[in-house]
């Protein structure tokens, strides 16, 4: 869920080079389009069945602010208008779905949208942003305003039909973007660490496993950890980072299970914070190891 989700230009180029004739339906079905489609499916199914938005005014504010902020910053800092609004569309919808402020509050959607778009212009090194923009903004809001902002958790339920549709489209999307190994590495690591947590805490394994079927995790595994601009440059490195993120998440969960003070601020969203901690460090190291340009 970033300015350039599983749809970076190089990936689009590889998918088109796979043999689809220019102008054909297959050539237009780029990862970026598929990500946009997936976020729309999540939004439509979630709102129709579970009313996860809590009001279309939230969507309008998040989406509108993302688009306007993108246009203004692109024109001011790069001298050109954005070539596409798909990135802003994805970011705005993601914020509207994930953020759950206290009743009646709208400002987190506007502020979150500004932080999301601005972060990709500001939090950069060697011309690359270190944090996934939406991940950064959500982590910042939850950490700095815990009394006002929470995130989507159980509002979706675990309806197998809804989950099946989203996982099918999501897996197809990351496979098309050639990032399926990231999603699967994290998912397998989550399962393994769920078993470890069960052995330590005594909580039933299915209880420890259940969060990955929820809506926040679906957005997380298909958008955030597969964001090409903020992932490392090698396949082996991306797999390693996904496993480390799952390990840090487990430490945060165990810290809260045992009521350790350091973990308390991260209790609302352990995977979000795990990515916010591990992702930029991994990206920074990766950039250090590669030549500029």
Secondary structure as the mmCIF struct_conf table of DSSP 4:
data_model
#
loop_
_struct_conf.conf_type_id
_struct_conf.id
_struct_conf.beg_label_comp_id
_struct_conf.beg_label_asym_id
_struct_conf.beg_label_seq_id
_struct_conf.end_label_comp_id
_struct_conf.end_label_asym_id
_struct_conf.end_label_seq_id
TURN_TY1_P TURN_TY1_P1 UNK A 3 UNK A 4
BEND BEND1 UNK A 6 UNK A 6
HELX_RH_AL_P HELX_RH_AL_P1 UNK A 9 UNK A 16
TURN_TY1_P TURN_TY1_P2 UNK A 17 UNK A 18
BEND BEND2 UNK A 19 UNK A 19
HELX_LH_PP_P HELX_LH_PP_P1 UNK A 20 UNK A 21
TURN_TY1_P TURN_TY1_P3 UNK A 22 UNK A 23
BEND BEND3 UNK A 24 UNK A 24
HELX_RH_AL_P HELX_RH_AL_P2 UNK A 25 UNK A 28
HELX_RH_AL_P HELX_RH_AL_P3 UNK A 31 UNK A 50
BEND BEND4 UNK A 53 UNK A 54
HELX_RH_AL_P HELX_RH_AL_P4 UNK A 56 UNK A 73
HELX_RH_PI_P HELX_RH_PI_P1 UNK A 74 UNK A 78
BEND BEND5 UNK A 79 UNK A 80
BEND BEND6 UNK A 83 UNK A 83
BEND BEND7 UNK A 85 UNK A 85
HELX_RH_AL_P HELX_RH_AL_P5 UNK A 86 UNK A 98
STRN STRN1 UNK A 99 UNK A 101
BEND BEND8 UNK A 102 UNK A 102
TURN_TY1_P TURN_TY1_P4 UNK A 103 UNK A 104
HELX_RH_AL_P HELX_RH_AL_P6 UNK A 107 UNK A 122
BEND BEND9 UNK A 123 UNK A 123
STRN STRN2 UNK A 124 UNK A 125
TURN_TY1_P TURN_TY1_P5 UNK A 126 UNK A 127
STRN STRN3 UNK A 128 UNK A 129
BEND BEND10 UNK A 130 UNK A 131
HELX_RH_AL_P HELX_RH_AL_P7 UNK A 133 UNK A 144
TURN_TY1_P TURN_TY1_P6 UNK A 146 UNK A 148
STRN STRN4 UNK A 149 UNK A 151
BEND BEND11 UNK A 154 UNK A 154
TURN_TY1_P TURN_TY1_P7 UNK A 155 UNK A 158
HELX_RH_AL_P HELX_RH_AL_P8 UNK A 160 UNK A 176
TURN_TY1_P TURN_TY1_P8 UNK A 177 UNK A 178
HELX_RH_AL_P HELX_RH_AL_P9 UNK A 180 UNK A 201
HELX_RH_AL_P HELX_RH_AL_P10 UNK A 205 UNK A 210
HELX_RH_3T_P HELX_RH_3T_P1 UNK A 211 UNK A 213
BEND BEND12 UNK A 214 UNK A 214
HELX_RH_AL_P HELX_RH_AL_P11 UNK A 215 UNK A 219
HELX_RH_PI_P HELX_RH_PI_P2 UNK A 220 UNK A 224
TURN_TY1_P TURN_TY1_P9 UNK A 225 UNK A 226
HELX_RH_3T_P HELX_RH_3T_P2 UNK A 228 UNK A 230
BEND BEND13 UNK A 231 UNK A 231
BEND BEND14 UNK A 233 UNK A 234
HELX_RH_AL_P HELX_RH_AL_P12 UNK A 235 UNK A 257
TURN_TY1_P TURN_TY1_P10 UNK A 258 UNK A 259
HELX_RH_AL_P HELX_RH_AL_P13 UNK A 261 UNK A 264
TURN_TY1_P TURN_TY1_P11 UNK A 265 UNK A 266
HELX_RH_3T_P HELX_RH_3T_P3 UNK A 267 UNK A 269
HELX_RH_AL_P HELX_RH_AL_P14 UNK A 270 UNK A 289
BEND BEND15 UNK A 290 UNK A 290
#
